[in-house]
Amino acid sequence: MLVLGICGSPRKQSTDYVLRESLNMMEEMGFETEFFGVRGKNLSPCRHCDYCIRNKECVVKDDMYEVYPLIKEADGLIMATPIYNGGLSAQLKTVMDRCRALGAEDVDYLRYKVGMGISVGGDRSGGQELAMQQIITYYILSGAIPVGGGSFGANIGANFWSRDSLQGVKDDEEGWRSLRKTVKHFADFLRVYK
């Protein structure tokens, strides 16, 4: 089974690190993984021009065409975002919005796939839950099964406090606990539904 990690950070720092670690955990459990990061990519916002509705593809030919086939192939998705202004990054939102073209091609492009989220904020309560709600909403609207980490600390997914540094995220014991719980639930759901 293929798990695709999508990193919504334009920097190679905390969010990138945590997502790669979650993919390593999945590989240790026997899953195949792929990583797609927005860093250095040419990604334009959705124009909502309806070209995809008429032609079953996006009119904008940019680096989204690298991730489209991976999303189609994946059995599970892990979306990771830094916290920008109390929510997810514009880059991750662009990926979500541009998947409208996949939905125009096949409305069930994410149906019954399993999805989890990771958020990394510079403050302990900097908007992680709001960003996670946006990721979960994307999964629900697309027909995917959103998975959190369960009660007591990881209800809606893995949330980190980086203190604006890579070392800060490495030292966030509570964040790592929430990631381990969420990855375990994610793997369990993948095994059941696939």
DACORBEL-V481400 format. One record per pair of residues at least 12 apart in sequence whose ideal C-beta (glycine too) atoms are under 10 Angstrom apart, sorted by sequence separation. I is the first residue (numbers start at 1). J is the second residue. D is the distance in Angstrom with one decimal. If there is no record, write none. Layout:
I J D
I J D
//
This chain:
7 19 4.9
23 35 6.2
46 58 8.2
47 59 7.2
80 92 8.0
81 93 8.7
119 131 4.4
136 148 7.9
160 172 5.2
5 18 9.9
6 19 8.0
7 20 8.2
20 33 9.3
47 60 6.9
79 92 6.3
118 131 9.3
119 132 5.4
159 172 9.2
161 174 7.5
162 175 8.3
5 19 4.8
44 58 9.3
46 60 8.2
81 95 10.0
117 131 7.6
118 132 8.5
119 133 9.9
132 146 9.3
160 174 8.4
161 175 6.2
5 20 7.4
20 35 6.6
44 59 9.9
45 60 8.8
117 132 5.0
119 134 9.4
159 174 8.3
160 175 3.5
7 23 9.9
19 35 7.2
44 60 5.0
79 95 8.0
116 132 9.5
117 133 9.1
119 135 7.8
132 148 8.1
159 175 6.4
160 176 8.1
5 22 6.7
19 36 9.8
20 37 9.3
43 60 8.9
44 61 9.6
79 96 8.1
117 134 8.6
118 135 8.6
158 175 6.8
5 23 4.9
19 37 8.1
42 60 9.6
44 62 5.5
46 64 9.6
117 135 3.7
158 176 8.5
160 178 7.8
3 22 8.8
4 23 9.0
16 35 8.8
42 61 9.7
43 62 6.0
44 63 9.2
116 135 8.3
117 136 6.6
158 177 9.0
159 178 5.7
160 179 7.7
3 23 6.8
42 62 4.6
43 63 5.7
44 64 8.1
115 135 7.4
116 136 9.1
136 156 6.3
154 174 9.2
158 178 4.6
159 179 8.8
5 26 8.4
16 37 6.3
41 62 7.8
42 63 4.9
43 64 6.1
115 136 7.9
117 138 9.0
135 156 8.7
136 157 7.6
153 174 6.8
154 175 9.5
157 178 7.4
158 179 3.9
3 25 9.9
15 37 9.1
16 38 9.9
41 63 4.1
42 64 8.9
117 139 8.2
135 157 7.2
153 175 9.9
156 178 9.5
157 179 8.8
158 180 8.4
3 26 4.9
16 39 7.2
40 63 8.8
41 64 8.4
43 66 9.7
115 138 7.9
116 139 8.7
132 155 9.1
133 156 7.1
154 177 7.2
155 178 8.9
158 181 7.8
159 182 9.3
2 26 9.8
3 27 8.6
15 39 9.8
42 66 10.0
43 67 9.0
71 95 8.9
115 139 4.0
132 156 4.7
133 157 9.6
153 177 6.2
154 178 3.8
157 181 9.5
158 182 4.5
1 26 9.1
12 37 7.9
38 63 8.4
41 66 7.5
92 117 9.7
114 139 8.7
115 140 9.1
131 156 10.0
132 157 4.8
152 177 9.5
153 178 5.6
154 179 7.8
157 182 5.3
158 183 7.6
3 29 9.6
11 37 9.8
13 39 9.7
41 67 8.7
113 139 8.4
129 155 8.9
131 157 9.2
132 158 8.7
152 178 9.8
154 180 8.4
155 181 9.5
156 182 8.8
10 37 8.7
11 38 9.9
12 39 6.0
36 63 9.2
92 119 10.0
115 142 8.3
129 156 6.6
132 159 6.8
154 181 4.2
155 182 9.5
1 29 10.0
3 31 5.0
4 32 9.8
5 33 6.5
6 34 9.4
7 35 7.0
8 36 10.0
9 37 7.3
10 38 6.0
11 39 6.6
12 40 9.3
36 64 9.9
67 95 6.7
71 99 6.8
110 138 8.8
116 144 9.8
128 156 9.1
129 157 9.0
131 159 8.6
149 177 8.6
150 178 9.9
153 181 7.0
154 182 5.2
157 185 9.5
158 186 9.5
1 30 8.4
2 31 7.4
3 32 7.1
4 33 7.5
5 34 7.1
6 35 8.3
7 36 7.1
8 37 8.4
9 38 7.0
10 39 5.3
38 67 9.1
88 117 8.9
110 139 7.1
113 142 8.5
115 144 4.4
116 145 9.7
117 146 7.7
128 157 8.7
149 178 5.5
152 181 8.5
153 182 9.9
154 183 9.7
157 186 9.2
1 31 5.5
2 32 4.9
3 33 4.9
4 34 5.0
5 35 5.0
6 36 5.1
7 37 4.1
8 38 5.8
9 39 6.7
10 40 8.0
36 66 6.8
37 67 9.7
64 94 8.2
68 98 8.6
72 102 7.0
89 119 9.9
110 140 9.9
113 143 8.0
114 144 6.7
115 145 6.8
116 146 7.3
117 147 9.0
128 158 9.2
129 159 7.1
148 178 9.2
149 179 7.9
151 181 9.4
154 184 9.6
1 32 6.7
2 33 7.3
3 34 7.5
4 35 7.9
5 36 7.1
6 37 7.8
7 38 6.5
8 39 9.6
10 41 8.7
36 67 4.7
64 95 7.2
67 98 8.8
68 99 8.0
71 102 6.4
88 119 7.4
110 141 9.1
111 142 7.8
112 143 6.9
113 144 4.8
114 145 5.0
115 146 5.3
116 147 5.0
117 148 8.3
128 159 4.0
149 180 8.1
150 181 5.9
154 185 8.2
1 33 9.7
2 34 6.5
3 35 9.8
4 36 6.6
5 37 8.5
6 38 7.9
7 39 7.3
62 94 9.8
63 95 10.0
67 99 8.7
87 119 9.3
110 142 3.9
111 143 3.7
112 144 7.4
113 145 7.1
114 146 8.1
115 147 6.8
116 148 7.4
127 159 9.9
128 160 7.5
149 181 3.5
150 182 8.2
10 43 9.8
34 67 9.3
64 97 10.0
65 98 9.9
68 101 7.4
69 102 9.9
72 105 8.9
77 110 7.6
109 142 7.1
110 143 5.2
111 144 7.3
112 145 6.5
114 147 5.8
116 149 8.3
126 159 9.7
128 161 8.1
148 181 8.5
149 182 3.6
36 70 6.0
64 98 4.9
68 102 6.2
72 106 8.1
108 142 9.0
109 143 8.0
110 144 4.2
111 145 9.2
125 159 9.4
148 182 6.3
149 183 8.2
150 184 8.6
35 70 9.4
36 71 8.7
64 99 8.3
67 102 9.8
86 121 8.8
107 142 9.2
108 143 6.1
109 144 9.4
110 145 9.2
124 159 9.0
126 161 7.9
147 182 7.1
149 184 7.7
150 185 5.9
34 70 5.4
62 98 8.7
65 101 9.6
74 110 9.0
77 113 6.4
78 114 9.5
79 115 6.9
80 116 9.4
81 117 7.6
82 118 9.9
83 119 6.0
107 143 7.9
124 160 9.5
125 161 8.5
126 162 9.3
147 183 9.5
149 185 5.7
34 71 9.9
64 101 7.8
68 105 9.0
72 109 6.4
75 112 9.2
76 113 6.1
77 114 7.6
78 115 7.5
79 116 7.7
80 117 7.2
81 118 7.3
82 119 7.8
83 120 6.7
84 121 9.3
86 123 9.7
119 156 9.3
124 161 4.5
147 184 9.8
148 185 6.8
149 186 8.6
36 74 9.9
60 98 7.5
64 102 9.5
71 109 7.0
72 110 9.3
75 113 6.0
76 114 4.3
77 115 4.6
78 116 5.3
79 117 5.3
80 118 3.9
81 119 5.6
82 120 5.3
83 121 3.7
84 122 9.9
93 131 9.9
96 134 8.1
103 141 9.2
119 157 7.0
120 158 9.0
121 159 7.5
122 160 9.9
123 161 6.9
124 162 9.9
126 164 9.9
147 185 5.1
148 186 9.1
34 73 8.2
71 110 7.5
74 113 6.6
75 114 7.0
76 115 6.8
77 116 7.6
78 117 7.4
79 118 7.3
80 119 7.5
81 120 7.3
82 121 7.4
83 122 6.9
86 125 9.8
87 126 9.8
88 127 8.5
92 131 8.5
96 135 8.3
99 138 8.3
103 142 7.0
117 156 7.4
118 157 6.4
119 158 7.5
120 159 7.9
121 160 7.0
122 161 7.8
123 162 9.0
124 163 8.8
147 186 4.9
34 74 7.2
58 98 6.3
74 114 9.4
76 116 7.6
77 117 9.1
78 118 6.5
79 119 9.3
80 120 7.2
81 121 9.4
82 122 8.3
83 123 7.9
86 126 6.8
87 127 5.5
88 128 9.8
102 142 8.7
103 143 9.2
116 156 9.5
117 157 4.1
118 158 4.6
119 159 5.2
120 160 4.4
121 161 6.2
122 162 5.8
123 163 8.3
146 186 9.9
147 187 9.3
32 73 9.8
33 74 9.4
36 77 10.0
58 99 9.3
60 101 8.7
68 109 9.3
72 113 9.8
74 115 9.6
85 126 9.4
86 127 3.4
87 128 9.6
93 134 7.6
96 137 9.4
97 138 9.3
116 157 5.8
117 158 7.3
118 159 7.8
119 160 6.9
120 161 8.1
121 162 6.7
122 163 6.6
123 164 8.6
145 186 9.8
147 188 8.3
32 74 9.5
58 100 7.9
59 101 8.5
71 113 8.7
83 125 9.9
84 126 9.5
85 127 7.4
86 128 9.3
88 130 8.1
89 131 8.4
92 134 8.5
96 138 4.9
100 142 9.9
115 157 9.5
116 158 7.5
117 159 8.9
118 160 7.3
120 162 5.3
121 163 9.5
122 164 4.1
147 189 5.0
32 75 9.1
33 76 9.5
35 78 9.5
37 80 9.3
38 81 9.8
58 101 3.7
83 126 4.8
84 127 8.1
86 129 9.9
87 130 5.2
88 131 4.2
92 135 7.9
95 138 9.4
96 139 9.7
99 142 7.2
121 164 9.1
122 165 8.7
146 189 9.5
147 190 8.7
31 75 8.4
57 101 5.9
58 102 8.7
82 126 9.7
83 127 4.5
86 130 5.8
87 131 5.2
88 132 8.6
145 189 6.3
31 76 7.8
33 78 8.8
45 90 8.0
56 101 7.9
57 102 9.4
82 127 9.9
83 128 6.1
85 130 9.9
86 131 8.1
87 132 9.9
88 133 9.4
93 138 9.0
96 141 9.3
145 190 9.4
45 91 10.0
52 98 9.1
55 101 9.0
56 102 9.6
58 104 8.5
81 127 9.8
83 129 10.0
87 133 9.0
88 134 5.1
92 138 9.2
96 142 8.6
122 168 8.2
147 193 10.0
43 90 9.4
46 93 9.3
52 99 9.8
53 100 8.5
57 104 8.0
58 105 9.5
81 128 9.2
83 130 8.3
84 131 8.6
87 134 6.2
88 135 6.8
122 169 9.9
128 175 9.4
145 192 9.7
43 91 6.4
45 93 8.3
46 94 7.2
52 100 6.0
53 101 9.0
56 104 5.9
57 105 6.9
83 131 5.7
120 168 9.4
121 169 9.8
124 172 9.0
145 193 6.5
43 92 9.8
45 94 5.4
46 95 9.9
48 97 8.2
52 101 3.9
55 104 8.2
56 105 4.5
82 131 8.6
120 169 6.1
26 76 8.2
41 91 8.0
44 94 7.4
46 96 8.9
47 97 9.6
50 100 9.3
51 101 8.3
52 102 8.4
53 103 9.3
54 104 8.3
55 105 9.3
56 106 8.6
81 131 5.3
88 138 9.3
124 174 8.8
128 178 9.7
38 89 7.7
43 94 5.0
46 97 3.8
47 98 9.5
52 103 8.1
53 104 4.9
80 131 9.8
81 132 8.7
124 175 9.7
26 78 8.0
38 90 9.4
39 91 8.5
43 95 6.9
45 97 6.6
46 98 5.2
48 100 7.6
52 104 3.9
53 105 9.8
79 131 9.5
120 172 9.0
38 91 4.0
41 94 9.6
45 98 7.7
46 99 8.8
47 100 9.9
51 104 8.8
52 105 7.4
79 132 9.5
81 134 8.3
37 91 9.2
38 92 7.0
41 95 9.4
43 97 10.0
44 98 7.9
46 100 5.9
50 104 8.5
81 135 7.1
121 175 9.8
23 78 7.2
43 98 7.3
46 101 8.5
79 134 9.4
80 135 8.9
120 175 7.9
22 78 5.8
38 94 7.7
79 135 5.0
119 175 9.5
23 80 9.9
38 95 6.9
78 135 9.6
79 136 9.7
118 175 9.0
22 80 7.6
77 135 9.3
19 78 6.5
36 95 8.3
79 138 7.6
119 178 9.9
18 78 9.9
19 79 8.7
20 80 9.3
79 139 8.4
118 178 9.0
6 67 6.9
19 80 4.0
77 138 9.4
118 179 6.9
18 80 6.3
19 81 9.5
77 139 7.7
4 67 8.0
17 80 9.7
116 179 9.6
6 70 8.5
16 80 7.9
18 82 10.0
118 182 7.8
5 70 9.8
6 71 8.2
15 80 5.1
77 142 9.5
117 182 8.2
118 183 9.5
4 70 5.1
14 80 9.6
15 81 6.5
16 82 9.3
116 182 5.5
4 71 6.5
15 82 4.7
77 144 6.9
116 183 7.5
2 70 8.1
4 72 9.8
6 74 9.5
14 82 7.1
15 83 9.2
76 144 8.7
4 73 7.7
5 74 9.4
13 82 8.0
76 145 9.1
77 146 9.9
78 147 9.9
116 185 7.7
117 186 9.9
4 74 3.8
116 186 4.4
2 73 5.7
3 74 6.6
4 75 8.7
5 76 9.5
6 77 6.6
7 78 9.1
8 79 6.7
9 80 7.4
11 82 7.6
71 142 9.8
76 147 8.6
114 185 9.4
115 186 8.3
116 187 9.7
2 74 4.9
3 75 6.9
4 76 7.3
5 77 7.8
6 78 7.1
7 79 8.5
8 80 6.3
9 81 7.1
10 82 8.5
114 186 6.3
1 74 8.6
2 75 5.5
3 76 4.6
4 77 5.3
5 78 4.6
6 79 5.0
7 80 5.2
8 81 4.1
9 82 4.7
114 187 9.0
116 189 8.7
1 75 4.3
2 76 7.6
3 77 7.5
4 78 7.2
5 79 8.0
6 80 7.0
7 81 8.2
8 82 6.9
10 84 9.8
15 89 8.4
114 188 9.4
115 189 9.4
116 190 9.8
1 76 7.0
2 77 9.9
3 78 6.5
4 79 9.2
5 80 6.7
6 81 9.1
7 82 9.2
9 84 9.4
114 189 4.7
8 84 9.2
83 159 9.3
114 190 5.1
15 92 9.4
80 157 9.7
83 160 9.4
113 190 8.9
114 191 9.6
11 89 10.0
79 157 9.3
80 158 8.5
82 160 9.6
83 161 9.9
114 192 8.9
10 89 7.3
78 157 9.4
83 162 9.0
114 193 6.1
8 88 6.3
9 89 6.4
10 90 9.0
78 158 9.0
80 160 9.5
82 162 8.2
113 193 8.2
114 194 7.9
8 89 4.4
10 91 5.8
112 193 6.0
113 194 8.7
7 89 9.5
8 90 8.6
9 91 7.3
82 164 10.0
112 194 8.6
8 91 5.1
9 92 8.2
7 91 8.9
8 92 2.7
6 91 9.7
7 92 8.2
8 93 7.9
6 92 7.1
8 94 8.7
8 95 6.9
7 95 9.8
8 96 9.1
6 95 6.1
6 96 9.2
22 116 8.3
22 118 6.5
21 118 9.6
19 118 6.1
18 118 5.7
18 119 9.3
19 120 9.0
18 120 6.0
15 118 7.3
17 120 8.8
15 119 8.3
16 120 9.3
78 182 9.0
15 120 4.6
78 183 8.4
14 120 4.8
15 121 9.8
13 120 8.6
14 121 9.3
14 122 8.9
78 186 7.3
4 113 9.3
77 186 9.6
8 118 9.5
76 186 6.5
2 113 10.0
3 114 8.8
4 115 9.8
5 116 9.8
7 118 9.0
8 119 9.5
9 120 7.8
76 187 8.5
8 120 9.8
1 114 9.4
3 116 9.4
5 118 8.7
76 189 7.9
76 190 5.0
75 190 6.0
76 193 9.0
75 193 8.3
76 194 8.2
75 194 5.1
8 131 9.1
8 135 9.2
6 135 9.9
22 158 7.3
19 158 9.7
18 158 7.4
18 160 6.0
17 160 9.7
18 162 8.8
15 160 8.3
17 162 9.4
14 160 6.9
14 161 9.7
15 162 8.3
14 162 4.3
18 166 9.7
21 169 9.6
13 162 7.9
14 163 9.3
17 166 6.1
21 170 9.5
14 164 8.4
16 166 9.1
13 164 9.0
14 165 7.3
15 166 9.9
18 169 6.1
13 165 7.9
14 166 5.4
17 169 6.4
18 170 9.2
13 166 5.3
14 167 9.2
17 170 7.6
12 166 9.2
14 168 7.2
15 169 8.3
18 172 9.2
25 179 7.8
29 183 8.2
11 166 9.8
13 168 10.0
14 169 4.0
21 176 8.5
25 180 7.5
28 183 9.8
29 184 8.7
31 186 9.6
13 169 8.1
14 170 8.5
31 187 7.0
18 175 7.5
22 179 6.0
25 182 9.9
26 183 6.7
29 186 9.7
30 187 8.9
14 172 9.2
18 176 8.7
21 179 7.4
22 180 9.3
25 183 4.8
29 187 5.2
24 183 9.8
25 184 8.7
28 187 9.9
29 188 9.9
31 190 7.2
19 179 9.8
22 182 8.2
23 183 9.4
26 186 7.9
31 191 9.5
14 175 9.6
18 179 6.7
22 183 5.6
25 186 9.4
26 187 6.7
29 190 9.2
30 191 9.5
21 183 9.3
25 187 8.2
29 191 9.1
22 186 8.6
26 190 8.7
3 183 9.7
3 186 8.1
3 187 8.7
1 187 9.3
3 190 7.4
2 190 9.8
1 190 5.8
1 191 8.1
1 193 9.9
2 194 9.8
1 194 5.4
//
